[in-house]
Amino acid sequence: MSELEKIEKIAQGIMAGYYGEKQKCGTEYQKWTYAVLQADKIYKGDYIVNKETNDYGYDYVQQILQS
């Protein structure tokens, strides 16, 4: 899986509400952009999904990063 595919997959998890913060207002494009920006930071390690507070989200992200 390429870097962009991984970021997109992580963003899909944010949009689904698995982890991160979904933007509550704005157009769908703005919400998606916000999710992609968070996903990029998760991918680069700037943001971390905490295993202790969100076990499912942590496992989801780790599967994507290791693929």
C-alpha positions as CSV (number, residue, x, y, z in Angstrom):
1,M,0.0,0.0,0.0
2,S,1.4,3.4,-0.9
3,E,1.8,6.3,1.4
4,L,-1.2,8.1,-0.1
5,E,-3.4,5.0,0.2
6,K,-2.5,4.6,3.9
7,I,-3.3,8.2,4.6
8,E,-6.6,7.9,2.8
9,K,-7.5,4.7,4.8
10,I,-6.6,6.4,8.0
11,A,-8.8,9.4,7.0
12,Q,-11.7,7.0,6.3
13,G,-11.3,5.7,9.9
14,I,-11.5,9.3,11.2
15,M,-14.7,9.9,9.1
16,A,-16.2,6.7,10.4
17,G,-15.5,8.0,14.0
18,Y,-13.1,5.3,15.0
19,Y,-10.5,7.8,16.3
20,G,-9.5,11.4,15.8
21,E,-11.9,14.3,15.6
22,K,-14.5,14.6,12.9
23,Q,-15.3,18.2,11.9
24,K,-18.9,18.9,12.7
25,C,-19.7,21.7,10.3
26,G,-18.9,22.7,6.8
27,T,-19.2,20.9,3.5
28,E,-18.3,17.3,3.0
29,Y,-15.2,18.4,1.1
30,Q,-14.1,20.5,4.1
31,K,-14.8,17.6,6.5
32,W,-12.8,15.2,4.3
33,T,-9.9,17.7,4.0
34,Y,-9.8,18.1,7.8
35,A,-9.7,14.2,8.2
36,V,-6.9,13.9,5.6
37,L,-4.8,16.5,7.4
38,Q,-5.3,14.6,10.7
39,A,-4.5,11.3,8.9
40,D,-1.3,12.8,7.5
41,K,-0.2,13.8,11.0
42,I,-1.0,10.3,12.3
43,Y,0.9,8.7,9.5
44,K,4.0,10.9,10.2
45,G,3.8,10.3,13.9
46,D,2.9,13.8,14.9
47,Y,-0.5,12.6,16.3
48,I,-0.7,9.2,18.1
49,V,-3.8,7.1,18.6
50,N,-3.6,6.0,22.3
51,K,-4.0,2.3,22.8
52,E,-5.2,2.8,26.4
53,T,-8.1,5.1,25.4
54,N,-9.0,3.7,22.0
55,D,-7.9,0.1,21.6
56,Y,-9.9,-0.5,18.4
57,G,-8.6,2.7,16.7
58,Y,-5.0,1.9,17.7
59,D,-5.2,-1.6,16.2
60,Y,-6.9,-0.2,13.0
61,V,-4.1,2.4,12.5
62,Q,-1.4,-0.1,13.2
63,Q,-2.8,-2.6,10.6
64,I,-2.7,0.2,8.0
65,L,0.8,1.4,8.9
66,Q,2.2,-2.1,8.8
67,S,0.6,-3.0,5.4
